[in-house]
Amino acid sequence: MLSRSIIIVLDSLGVGALPDAATYGDAGSDTLGNMARALGGLTLPNLEALGLGNIGDFPGIAKRPDALGSFGRMAEASAGKDTTTGHWEMMGIRLDRPFPTYPDGFPAEVMDAFSKATGRKALGNRAASGTGIIAELGAEHLRTGSPIVYTSADSVFQIAAHKDVIPLEELYRICGVAREILTGPHGVGRVIARPFVGGPSAGSATDGGPRQGLTRASLGTAPAGFVRTHERRDFSLAPPEPTLLDLAKEAGLPVIGIGKIGEIFAGRGVTESTHTESNADGMRKTLDAVGRVSSGIIFTNLVEFDMLYGHRNDPAGYYRALREFDDWLPSCIAAMGAGDMLVITADHGCDPTTPSTDHSREYVPVLVYGPGLRPGVSLGTRASFSDLGATVAEVLGLRLSWGRSFYGAIA
């Protein structure tokens, strides 16, 4: 009998365009396949051994009839291609309409309410690259103290601020204020705090104190010398109904969220939420949780694939991050017990080889391994990400109202 599920989301590792991808401007997207073709093949021996190559055509990744895991791909049944939408669907929520997006910036009614509630007039208010808009407006931000507001093709309201101008806790407070404003018809999926440091001296704009938080895993350097730190925080809408995480918590099971999982679910359904500074940090903390939590759900998001490489059209960097994960994977498998199930998946695509820097509407992989599970089972193409949640629910003796479990095929 299985007692623990370890779910690892390789954020944005799509495996081919969905049939409706053209509607989203994503025809031809294939994050893993196009990356493999652009780089002349990929070498990922441990993911290959679990059956990754059996899902599609990925040069360098062989199809393995002797796969150690079960393998398939999942279609997104919800409308959209957002982080929140993908994770929510995994845990049993289907959205019929995508979260609102603002390619031309947010309307006056939103920005006026934001300025009135925070006492700060915003800079920017347009769709932009995060590092690009910080490089462009960072000096004006230092001079005026005004936060930089921007969005993307995703449903996000992002607020960037230098830590010497708007201290971290104040930035988080401002994001919380924005989250309260952005509801109803303007209910974006996420409000995101984007702290940064560096650049010209911030002078005496505030008493923000010493700079801190810079690490090798900092989330990007803008041309003007500004550097985003790992202290990003996401403020998501609360799920509209109970998720598998809520059900597991109510049943008294541990639910460990690693990375931005707790934030994606607005703090609901998790018994422990752990921030991470990088993919490597997320992998370390996942392995720590595997060693100390013997039941329930360990749910990890590794965000750097998406944030550092997909959105920046950097296939070589994306591949290096995949190699890092592939090298780590055997240590996770070695730490698993007979009652464990490991699931490796993604939440959407973000093809680094296309002109777009946005998420892409794609199938996502699902690789399943457990010492007590059948190897080499083809799970085919699943109709919804919620099939994953339904499977984990069955493993834990719970019932999810939506999704079709594949546990019977692999048990």
Secondary structure, DSSP 4 states (H G I P E B T S, - for coil): ---EEEEEEETT---SB-TTGGGGT-TT--HHHHHHHHTT----HHHHHHTGGGSS--TTS---TT-SSEEEEE---SSS--HHHHHHHHTT---SSPPP--TT---HHHHHHHHHHHT-PPEEEEE--HHHHHHHHHHHHHHH-PPEEEE-SSSEEEEEEETTTS-HHHHHHHHHHHHHHS-GGG--SEEEEEEEEESS--TTS----S-----TT-S-B-TTSEEE-TT-EEEEPPPSS--HHHHHHHTT--EEEESSHHHHTTTTT-SEEE--SSHHHHHHHHHHHHHH--SEEEEEEE-HIIIIIITTT-HHHHHHHHHHHHHHHHHHHHH--TTEEEEEE-SSB--TTSS--S-B-B-EEEEEE-TTS-SS-EEEEES-THHHHHHHHHHTT---SSS---HHHH-
